[in-house]
Amino acid sequence: MGYRIREIEVESQFCTQVTVEVINRVVPLTLMEAVITECGVEQQRIRKLPALLTMSLCIAMNLFSELSLSFVLVRLVRGTRRLGDISVAELASKGPISRARYRLGVKPLELLFKQVCQPIATPETRGAFAYGMRLVALDGTVEEVADTPQNAVYLGRHHADRGAAAFPQLQAVYLCECGTHAIFDAVFGPCHSAEHSGARRLLRSVTADMLVMRDRGLFSFDQVAGGRQRGAQVLCRLSAALKPRCVERLSDGSYLAYIYPSDHKRRQGVNACWFV
């Protein structure tokens, strides 16, 4: 059985039941320990917030994105019977949480994401397969991030006639399974970075059993050729400016055509891909 992270409403009664044990049913404790060891961030001494609990907090904060981190931590340890001489209020204060997250770093969470977030649909999942292939979609969007000087410098802000955006923003490109909406790979960059560069990196997670759907804004010869080189099929819209050369018309009204990396290659008739 597969799982995916979904935000939980604050009013939901289930949110009162979320504990470290509940998270470990989805993300095994042994896997979290292996990731922490591989990244070399295991603690050298006993701390108030060890790496395992900090990693669980980083997962839970995405379930309760509208709550403060201190409140999320209280939720996690609510079922703990003994905390030694450390009170929950002291444990969940801003300073210890911030220092614990810096100690953990980004790399363990990135590695954990790659281990856990995989396509989860089964042949019985509605809308997940077509023509014997797993349906996945690749698209980009702009996400807002915390308003800090570091984020503003590195990620930037979009500007319009009325001024700069209220928050720094990043350009995200996601590879998502259509039947379950599970995101199983992602690339993030500054808000003014090109979606194409992120989409090119996501080819690493494309497999031969997939039909990759793209919007016309993400079409390029290299993207289609890269997907085909990995054995996958690609489905996307073409810009009206592109004029593929018809090779053969089919009985259903579609036709086979060639697409080319450039007009020069098109005139030469080399390095072409089939297109339907």
N, C-alpha and C positions, 0 to 999 in steps of 0.2 A: 504494500500500500504506500502511495506517495503522499507527500505533504508540501504545503507552501505557506509562506508567511502572509497573513491577512490582518489588517488593522482591526482591532477590537474596539467597539464603542465603549465609552466610559460608563454608560448606563447599563451595559450588559452584565447580567448576573454572573456570567462565566468569568469575567475579569477578576472576581474575588477569589477564584480558585487557581489562578495562575501562580505557580511556584517553580523553583529550580527543577523539581522532579518532573513537572509537567513538560518543561522545555526539553529535558533530557530524554523524554519518550520520543521526541521528534529528532533531536540532535543528540545522539548517544554520548554519554560522558566519556567513554573510551576514545571516541573520535576527537572530542574537544581536547582531551589530554594529549593525544598524539600530535595534534596540530600545534599545541603550545610547546611541546617538546621539540618538534621539528624546527620551529621558529626561534627556539632558544630564549623564550621569555618566561620560563618557569621561575617562580620566586626563589630567592636565595635564603630568605627567612620568612617566618610566619607573619603575615600581614592581616590587617583588618579586612581588606578586600583582595583576596587571592585572585590569580589569573582566571581560574575556572568561574568564579562568581562574577567577575568583571565581564567575561565573555557572555555569560547568561544575561547579564544586565544589558549589554549591547544588543542582544537579540530581542529582549523583552521591550526595550525602548521603542522598537519599531512596531510592536503590537499596540502600545499606548503612546502614540506620537503626540497626543495633546496633553499629556501629563508631564510633570517635572521628573527628572531622573531620580530625585530623592524619594518621590512617591512610588515610582516604579520599583525601586530597590526594597522599599518597605513591603510592597506586594510580594516580592520574591521570597523574602525571609520571614514572612508572616507565620508560616508553619513551623519555623525553627523553634525548638523548645528552649534551647539555651544559647546565649551569645557571650558566655563568659561574663566579664565585667564591662563589656562594651554595650552601651545602650543603642537601640535602633536609631534614635535621633542623631547620635554621634557618628554612627556608621554611615548614615545616609546624608551627611552634610556635604556641601558643595566641594570643599577641599579634597577630602579623601576620594570622592568619586572622580574628580578631575585628574588627580595624580595616578589613580589606578588605570584610567583609560590611556593616559600617556605611556605608562609602563607596558601595557598590553600592545599598543601600536596598531597599525593597519594591517600588516602582513598576515597575522593569524586569522583575522576575519576574512581577508581575501581568500586565503587557502581553504578555510572552512566553507565559504560560499561555493568554491569550485567542487568540494567534496560532496556537499549536500544538495545543491540546487542543480538538478538534472531533469530532463523530460520525464513526466510521471504518468502520462496518459496510457491507458490500456486499449486494446481493440474495442472494448465495450464503451469507451468514453465518447459521448456524442460530440460530433464536430471536430474530432481530433485527427482523423485519417481520411484520405481521399485517394482513390486510384492506387491503393496499397502503400501510400506514403504518409509519413507523419507531417501534419501541417504546422509550420512555424512562420512567424512574422518577424520582420526586422524593420524597425522604425526608430526615429529620434524624437526627442522632446527636450524642452528647457525646464530645469528644476531649480527652485529657490533653495538657498542654503543659509546657514547662520550668518548674521550680519557682523562679521569680525573684520578687522583690518587685513588679516592674512588672506581671508577668502576674497576680499575685495580686490587685493593686489593680484593674486594668482588667477582667479576665475573671472573677474571683471563683472560689469553690469551692462545691460542693454540700455540704450538711450533713445528717447523719442522727443517729439516736439515739446512735451510737457516736462522734460527733464529725465534724470537717471532713474532706473528702477529702484524700488525701496530696499530690495535685498540683492546681494550678490547672486549670481546665477551660474549654473554649469550646463554644458551641453551633454546630454545623456543619449546613448544609443543602446537599445535593448533588443535581445533575441528572445522571443516569447513563444511558448507553445500555445497554439490557438485553442485547443479543446479545453484546457485547464487554466489558461492565462498565467501559467507559471513562467517567470523569467528565469532562464537558466544560463544566461551570460549577459554581461553589460560592460560598457566602456564609458568613462567620464572624462571630460576635459573642460578647458575654459569655455565660457559661453559663446565666444566668437569663433571657436574652432569648427572645422567642417565636419558635417555628419558623415561624409564619405570616408574619412580617415578612420573613424570609429567603426563604421560598417565593415571596412576591410579587415580590421583586427578580429571582428566577430566571426569571420570565416573559420577560425580555429575550432569552433564548436559545431560546425555544420557537418553532418554525416550523410552517408550515401542513401539512407532511407528517408530523407526529408524532402519536402517540397517547400522551398523558401519563398515567401511572398514579400514583395517590396513595393513601396510607393514609387511613383515616377521620379520624385525628387532624389531617390537613391539609386536610380538606374545608371549604370555605366558598363562599358564592355568588360572592363577588368573585373567588376563585381560578378557579372554573369559567368565569365570564363573561370573565375576563382571558385564559384559554386560548382560548376560542372567538373572542374579538376578534382574536386572532393567527392564526385559521384552523385551529387544532389541535383534535383531539378529546381529551376528558378522560374517564378511567375511574377511579372511586374508590368506596369503600364509604361508606355513610351510617350515621350514628349512629342507634340505635334511637329516639332522641328526635325525629328528623325524620320528618315525615309528608307525603311528596310527594303531590299530588293526581293521581290516575289520570285520564288523558284518553282513552286508547285501549289496549286489550289486543291484543297481537300473537299470531300463530299459534304462535310458539315458547315461549309462556308468559310472556315479558317484557311490559312495557307502557310506553307513553309517559306522562310525567308532567311537571308543572311544578315547579321549585324557585324559591324566593323569597328575597330578601335579608333579610326579617324577617317576623314574624307579621303586622305591620300591612300590609305590602305584599301578603302572601298574602291577607288579607281583602279588600284592594282589587282584587287580581287584576292588578296591573301590574308592569312591570319583571321579568318572569319569564324563566327559561331552560328549554329543553326538557331532560328527563332521561329515560333509558331504564332 
